[in-house]
């Protein structure tokens, strides 16, 4: 299935769960490239806002993860606007759909919702230590 991704899309929208996993030493950017080849990552502004909220929150671990994610996003990704007044997950799915982009996430429920909306999804599989296409609907 990765071959289909190689032909159809080079934009990848990253959600909060994928970005927070960078703190756990998961090389998200590299693993996505391994799965689909060269790509441009896109981070919706509502994801960035969510990361800022985590960075200021009471959990030290989440704050450190969010700060690392924000630093890397500023260097490697393009920011785009979110649809106003939408819950973050809905907005991220809408952005991916509007841009005809892949969605990279660690959140299986979000992956299911995105697939039902027609958005191609990459999910991280810890057992395989890589991102794979998510085809379950």
Secondary structure, DSSP 4 states (H G I P E B T S, - for coil): -HHHHHHH--EEEE-HHHHHGGGGT--HHHHHHHHHSS-EEEEEHHHHHHHHHHHTSS-HHHHHHHHHHHHHHHHHEEEEPPPTT--HHHHHHHHHHHTT-EEEES-HHHHHHHHHTT--EEEEETTTTEEEEE---
